[in-house]
Amino acid sequence: FGEQLTLVDCYLCTMRTWWPGHEWFQDNAQNISAIADAVCQLPKLQEVLKRNEII
């Protein structure tokens, strides 16, 4: 993601939890997986991501 968090960044975190799953995104869409990993590490999103079983 860039300097400012966007809705698309958050969507990528959710999207990779759907079929075909995390492993597929790591193997076949490394850029998407890297963005989602970075967004999932943001402290301000931890509570909502955990509550929704995204992390």
BELGI-V574561 format. One record per residue. N is the residue number from 1. PHI is phi in radians with two decimals (* if undefined). NEAR is the number of other C-alpha atoms within 10 Angstrom. Layout:
# BELGI-V574561
N/PHI/NEAR, N/PHI/NEAR
This chain:
# BELGI-V574561
1/*/16, 2/-1.65/7, 3/-1.14/5, 4/-2.10/6, 5/-1.16/11, 6/-2.12/11, 7/-1.07/7, 8/-1.08/12, 9/-1.02/18, 10/-1.14/17, 11/-1.06/12, 12/-1.07/18, 13/-1.06/23, 14/-1.27/17, 15/-1.00/18, 16/-1.33/20, 17/-1.44/15, 18/-1.41/10, 19/-1.02/9, 20/-1.58/10, 21/1.75/11, 22/-0.97/17, 23/-1.03/12, 24/-1.06/13, 25/-1.12/19, 26/-1.09/14, 27/-1.42/9, 28/-2.05/11, 29/-2.49/13, 30/-1.03/12, 31/-1.15/12, 32/-1.11/18, 33/-1.09/21, 34/-1.14/16, 35/-1.12/16, 36/-1.08/23, 37/-1.04/15, 38/-1.11/13, 39/-1.14/21, 40/-1.14/21, 41/-1.52/12, 42/-1.19/11, 43/-0.98/8, 44/-1.22/10, 45/-1.85/12, 46/-0.96/14, 47/-1.06/11, 48/-1.22/11, 49/-1.17/17, 50/-1.19/11, 51/-1.05/9, 52/-1.71/9, 53/0.97/10, 54/-1.60/15, 55/-2.20/15
